[in-house]
Each structure stands twice: as structure tokens, then as C-alpha cells.
């Protein structure tokens, strides 16, 4: 009934969706397992992404949980190719699944390295800054998306929070997205978040005489206690999750970027100085 998936990004995303459906139906893993005729361990592995059900098995699970219509069709289709190591998501529903998957990765990761070249990392954004960079989101979805993004930072305050290293380009700090007041508040928030023991902030200088991976764009590396690392690349209308040997190249890039970035103390000093400059403009 099941096949190995080895914690691929898509299998983990499917597991999150199945768990949400089960919880919405008010069933425990043991109760669902009994109804579909498999072991409790199998259901647990489906939901963790360790093993993945076939499309026909997903259909049985969803029918048992009372899931119908568009979501039923989406999840059955999602089960196809779930063992593939890399995963591209596009479109409105794909972006929703991408966000759900990112939240799951943030919840289960032991370490996160966010290399941010254009905007402040999502886990460190204020609500006003998030609103400024989500201008393309339809009005009815905007506030919900902002609340979700800001709520994600709670993972940094819980016991056993992941260690977050944010490597941010100086240009992302100097851009005034949302206006001077919004950006000044965002930088002050960065300084506050940098005080957390689990958060390290490093700034990549605006001028470099050496090419580095951040010049090719932003990326995030998630590290987990019992599964291989995963890299996330975010584009304008799509996202890619990488789970192949290519991940090693991103890990090597992180080592180089740490060497090229300002140390944490110097980075904090620069952020404070830029914030002061913006506050002087406001005065």
C-alpha cells in the first residue's frame, strides 16, 4: 500500500494536508487507521512524509474523512510523483501548499539559514513590512496572509526553537519598502529579534569584489534532526523545493557567505545606524 518517499518535500507537504483533513474530521491516527484497514504506524508515516500512500490510497483516506470536490481531486493528484526529490509548485493552490509546507519545515527544523537578497526574511518581518511586499495579493486574502506570516515568528520563541541564521544583503536593509517609517520600524524589529539566543543576523556588504551565491538570488536551507536537508527557492509566482545532491552546493555556499558577511556584532551596528538615518529623515 505504501512506498518509500524518504522525506521528500512533496511527501511531507502531502502528509501535512492529510493531517489537516484528519484533524478537521475529528479522528485520531488510530481511529483513521482502523477505518481504512492499515496500522497506526502507517498513518503516522503518511503524515510525517516518511512513507507515502499511492493515489488510490489517498482517495480512500479522503473518502473516509469526508473530503470531496476540489480538495479531494488536488490531493489525489498530488500523490502522483510524490517520491520525486525536487518539487515545483505554481498557481494559487500551489502557493498555498508551498506556504503550508514552509510552516511545517519551520516547525520541525533544527536549523534554518535564510539568505535574503531582496527583502527581509519572512520570519523576521513586521506586519506593515509584510503588507508592503504583498501588494499583489488580492484584498480578501491580504490580511490573512499577513497574519499567517507574522504568526510564523512564534516558532522562534518556543522551547526547542530552530537556530535561525539570517544572511541579509545590505541593499535589502536600505530599500525603503513601505516608506521610511515602515522600514525604520522593520529595522528596529530586526534588532530586537537579533537579541534572541536562537537568531543570528549577518549582513552582506553592498559592495563586493568577489562573486558569491547570493548574487544569484535568495534561498533557504532547512536542516532536520532525522532527515536530509531541504532547500527552498522562492520566485515571483512559484516556488521550488530541492532534496537532491544539489543541496550540498547550497550548504557550501552558506559557508562562503558566512565568511564574506559582516560578523553579527558589526551587522547589528550597521542595522542600528541605518535605522537612525531613517529616523532622522522622519524627524
TIBAMAR-536099 format. One record per residue (C-alpha): x, y, z. Coordinates in steps of 0.1 Angstrom, whole numbers, plus 5000, padded with zeros to 4 digits. Example, Ala and Ser with C-alpha at 12.3 -4.5 7.8 and 13.67 -1.06 7.14 Angstrom:
REM TIBAMAR-536099
512349555078 513749895071 
This chain:
REM TIBAMAR-536099
500050005000 502950245006 506250324991 509350495004 509550865000 512450945023 511051275035 510951435000 509451795001 506351684983 505751385005 506051605036 503651855021 501151585013 501451455049 500651795063 497551815040 496351465051 496951555088 494851875084 492051675068 492151415096 492051675123 489151855106 487251525106 487951485144 489751145141 492951035158 495550855138 494550525154 490850575145 491650655109 494050355106 491250125119 488750265094 491050225063 492549895074 496149985080 498450015110 498650325132 502350345123 501450365086 499150665091 501850835112 504350785085 502050915058 501651235078 505351275086 506251215049 508450925058 506350705036 503750805011 500450645001 499650574964 496950794948 494350534952 495150504989 494950884993 491550864976 490450605003 491750815031 490051135019 486750945012 486850815048 487451165061 484651305041 486851525018 485151594985 485351824955 488352034945 490551954975 489951574970 491051604934 494051814943 495351584969 494851264949 496751434921 499451554945 500151184954 501451124919 505251164917 505451224955 508751034956 510551274933 513351464951 512551814938 509251984937 507952294917 504752454929 502852714908 499452874908 497152994937 496652644952 500252564947 501352874966 499052784995 500552434997 504052594994 503352815024 501852525044 505052325037 507352615047 505452645080 505952275086 509652295078 510052585102 508252385129 510352075125 513752215116 516652235139 518452485118 517452745092 519752955071 517853235052 519953405026 517953715017 518953944989 515854144981 513754165012 513954095050 513553715058 509853625064 510453505100 511853855109 509254075091 506854315108 503254325097 503554665080 506654555061 504954225051 501954435039 504254645018 505754354999 502454174994 500954444973 500054184945 497953974969 494154014964 492554224991 490453955006 493553735012 496054005022 495354045059 495053665064 498453615046 499953895068 498653745100 500053405090 503453545082 503753735114 502353435133 505153225119 507753405141 506253235172 508452935163 511453135173 510153185208 509152835217 511152575235 513452385211 513252665185 515352625154 518652815151 517953085125 520853245107 519753535085 522253645060 520853975046 522154185018 522854555028 520654664999 517654485014 518254695046 518555025027 515454985004 512555175018 509754935011 506555075025 508155415032 510655555056 508555495088 507755135079 511355055071 512755225103 510255015123 511354705105 515054765112 514254825149 512354495149 515354325134 517554455162 515054315187 514853975171 518653965169 518753955207 517153615207 519653335215 518453135186 518753415160 521953525143 521953815118 524753875094 524854145067 526454105033 528154435023 526654624994 529954634975 531954314968 534954234947 534153864947 531253674932 529153484957 526053274956 523753544970 524253744938 522353464920 519353514943 517853424977 517553074991 516752905024 518352585038 516352385063 518152125084 516251845103 517151605130 516251285112 516151365075 518251525048 518351905044 515952075020 516552395000 513752634992 513952884963 511153144960 510253304927 507653564919 504753324912 506252984921 508552804945 510952514942 512052264969 515352084963 516151754980 518951614958 522751614960 522551974947 521652074983 525352034991 526252314968 523952544988 525452435021 528952515007 527652854996 526452925031 529952855044 531353105019 528653365027 529353345064 532953425057 532153725034 529353875056 529954115085 530153945119 527053955140 528154245161 529254465131 525954365114 523854485143 525854815144 525154875107 521454795111 521155035140 523055305120 520655275090 517655285113 518955605129 519455755094 515855675085 514555815118 516456145111 514756165077 511356125096 512256405121 
